[in-house]
Amino acid sequence: MSAEARKAPGEAWVLGPASELIDEAACWRRIGQAEVGRLAFLAGGTIRVYPVAYAVRRGRVFVRTSPYSELATRPDGPTSFQVDQFDTETREAWSVLVTGRLVPVTDPYETASAWAAQALRPWVDGWRDHTLRLDPETVSGIVVHGAGAPPV
């Protein structure tokens, strides 16, 4: 755990938000609490970031998309998934980052069991029958304990 001390001119020292790293099991618990995350990947020399509804099953993240979407047709490469939550009143927050490879799911049983575990539907209208699975290589997370709302 670390803390940052800060002081405005003419004011007493105030301890800033403390943060702590969380272990992999705690990261997966937090991922399971949220409904929307973000996938980031490199396409055409540019980093793309998309909000996605997702499901989690057996330490993997599943998303559904169109087989013709940029997400489905992107070149193979590292992909990151981030989910976070924050409270602007208390200034408390957490963030989890999963990095790995995003691969198409071709087994109908795997697709059905992933979506049965969490009955989520994509946010975007249209046909979304292409399931992708993020196979994690690293999972990391942080919790920031806020110092409360700043004075007005």
Secondary structure, 3 states (H helix, E strand, C coil): CECCEECCCCCCCEECCEEEEECHHHHHHHHHHCCEEEEEEEECCEEEEEEEECEEECCEEEEEECCCCHHHHCCCCEEEEEEEEEECCCCEEEEEEEEEEEEECCCHHHHHHHHHHCCCCCCCCCCCCEEEEEEEEEEEEEEEECCCCCCC
